[in-house]
C-alpha cells in the first residue's frame, strides 16, 4: 500500500515538474524578449491574429481585412481572441493566453496517454519531453492557430474516448469547432480518434459520435461557405525541404534532430519488445504520421506531440537496460540530456532573437502616420507592418491564398534585384508601391551587405526619398506616384 | 632404498631442468617469431615512409590547399587557438572546423620548422596505415602472410600518393578511423572499450568523416542480423554513444553552417562549376586506377566469400564500410579522392581474406611450396599493375605553385599595405593569405560564404573580362586593390595580360613572369 502511495507521489512530482517546465520555458522566452525591449511575440502569425482582433471587436461580421483589403475568412480562434481581449486586460491575455493554451495541451496529452493505458510515469515524462520540444516552445510563445487546433484536437480526442455521454457531446462540439478552425487538423483528429478507438476496442461508441460531428460540421460549413467568405481548405502542405522540417534550420514548426532519433529508437524498442503481432501494427500509423509531417505543417505539430511518448520509451530503455560498458551508459545518457537541452536552447534563442526588436518597432511606428500607401518589404515582415503601421503590404504570409500570388512574388523578387529606375518604375507603378522598408536582414540576405539591387537604386535615384534611418533600418518613399489624399 | 630414492630424485631434477629449458627455448623461438614479424612490418613501414619522404622532401613547396593548414598551425603556435575568425580569408570571415590536426602540427613545430613538420607528420600518418592495416588484417584473417601482403598493398596503393604535398587531415583521420574499427571489433577484450571511446573523441576533433564509419556500423549490424549472427551488445552501445556524440558535437560545431547552407552543407558549399571536380562521377577504370587491380579483385572476391560462405563477422564490418564508401562515392556525397581513400583501404583489408584463402588452399595441395610462389606472384602482379597508375599519380597530381608566383607574392608582402585586398584565383586564396599575408577575395574554404556561386563567377570573370567598366564595377564591389595574374592563372585562362587593364585605371607594378596590377581608383562614366 505504501509503495503504491509512494509511486503515486513520485508520479505527481514528475507531473508537477513537467508542468512547471511547460510554464517556465515559454515564460522565460517572453520575459527575455520584454527585457530586451522587444515586443512580446516573435514575428509571424501572432501579429495577423492581433491585427484581426482589432477589427473584429468593432465589426464581428467582418468580410474584408480593412488594411490589406483581402477577403477575411472567419475563424473561431479569432473570435475567441476578440472575446478574451474585450473581456480581460490586454496585457494579461497577451502574456498568459499562449502559456495557458500550452498548459492545457500538456494536461490533455497527459490525460490522453493515461486513457490509452500508458503508464502514468511514462505519461508524465512525455510532458517533460513535450516542454522542450521546439514546436511546443514556439506554439506557447505566441498566438498561433495551430496551438488552438491542437488544444481542440486533444480535447475532442479525450472527450470522445471517454465513456460518459456528456463528454461525448462536448467532444463532438470540440470537433465541430475544430472543423471550422483547421480542416487539416480536423481530418487528422478523426483519423487519430478512429485509430485509438480501434486500439482500445471502442469503435462502436466513438464511430457514432464521429459520424454525428462530421454531419453537423458539414451542415454548418455549407451555409458558412455560402453566406460568408469561409472556404474549407486543407492547408499546411509544402514540398519536402530540410529547412521546413528541422528546427536547427530555423523551420517555423520544426523537429529537433535528436528527438527524431530518439523517436526512431523508441519505435524500434516498442516494435521489438511487443510480442503481440496485432498490437505491433498499431505503431505503424504513427510512423505514417511522422512521414506525412515532413510534407505538412499541421501534421508536424501533431507528430511533435505524439513522438514524445516514443522518446520517453527510448530514454527509459537506455536508463534501465543493463549496460555492459558503464562509462558508455553514463556518456550516452549525458549526451541525450545535453541534446535535449541543446535543441530547446536553440529554439529559445531563435525566438528571443526573432524580429521585431525595439529598432524595428520604432521604424514601424514611424510609418504609421506617414500617409497611406503600399509598403514593399519581405513577405515575413508583412503582418508586422499591417499590425504596427496600419499600412498595406505587397505580400504577407497569407498572400499565398491569392490567385495573383505567383505573379506578385515574381514582381517583388524582380524589384529587389532591380538597379535601373527604368526597370523599376513599371513594377512600382503596377504594384502601387509607396514605401520601401529595408531591414538589416534584407541588406544581408538580399544584397550581401553591399549596395546593390534595389538598395543601390533607392540610394542613387532622385525618385526616392529617405524618410527614416535608424539602426540600419531604412524607410524610403517613392516619389514617382502622386500623393494620395486621406 | 636410499640410492633408489636418490636416483629418482636426480631423474626428476633432470626432467624438470629439461622442461624448463624447453619452455625457455619455446619462449625464445616465439620471441624470435614475434620480433621477426615486427621487424618485417616495421621495415615495410620504414620503406613506405622513406619513399614518401624522399618524394615529399625532394622539392620545396606544398599543394595550394596545404597553405591553409600551415597558416592554422602557425596561428595555433603563436596564440594557442585556431583561426576561427580569419581577417584575411574572403577579406574577413568566420569559420569552424575540428582543430586537432592543426594542433598536432603546431605541437611538433615547437621543435622542428613548420614546413618540415607539415611534410613529415602527414607522411608518418599515411605510412602508419601500413601498421594499422596489418593489425586489422592479422586480426580478421589470423594469417601473418596475408596480413603482410595487405599492409604492402596499403603502403603502395596509388591513391595514397595523391596526398603527397597536401598536409592532408586524412593522414590523421584515416589511421584513427581504422584503429577505431579495430578496437570496435575487439571491444569484448579488456581495455578496448576505453580505447574506442578515446579514439571516438580524437576522431571527432579531427574530421567529420566519422559519420561514414557510423553509417557503416549500422549497415554492419544489418548484415549481422540478416546473417542471423548474434549482435555484440557492447558494439551496439559504443555505436549509440558514437551516434549521439557525433551528432551533438557536429550540430554544435556546424550549427551556423546548417542554418546558412541547409542540406547543401554536405557538399561544403562548393561553387557549382567546381562541384564536378570535387564530387566526380564514379567510373570503374577510375577505381582500378586508384585502388589497383589486384587489391580490387581480391577485395571483391572476399566480399562474395564472406557474405555467402564464411560469414566472417570482422570482415562483415569492412564489407559494410566499403559498401558505404562506394555508395557515397556513387551518390556524390563524398569528395572523390576521400571516397577512394576509404574504399581502397577497406578493399585492401578484405583482400587479406582472399589472399589467406589462396595460401591455405595451396598449402593443402601436394606441392605446398606453391603458396610461396603465389605470394611472390601476387606481389609481382601488384607491382606490375600499379606501377603505371602510381607514376601517373606522382607526375600528374602536382598542384604546387610555381616559384615565379611565389616571388610575386613575396613582392606583394613587401610592397603593399596590410589592409590591401589581392585578387587571385580561388585556388590561390590560401597562398595569398599565407605567403603574402594579405586579404583574398576567395579561397577554397567555401563554407559560411553566402552567394558563393556569384562570387566565384565574379572572381573568374575578372581574369577573362574585356569590358573595363564591368571590371571596375567588380573590383570596387570586392574592394580589390591588386590583381595577381600568376603564371598558373595565365596558363589556366590562356592569357598573358588582363584585357581590360588600361593604364588609366590599372597600373602594372610587378612584371616578372607573373604580373601584378594595382587598381587605381578611377570613375567610369
Interface residues (C-beta under 8 A of the other chain):
Chain A: X241 X242 X243 X248 X249 X250 X257 X258 X261 X318 X323 X324 X325 X327 X328 X329 X331 X332 X335 X336 X338 X339 X342 X346 X444 X445 X448 X450 X452
Chain B: X193 X194 X197 X233 X234 X237 X238 X240 X241 X243 X244 X245 X247 X248 X251 X252 X255 X258 X259 X262 X263 X450 X451 X477
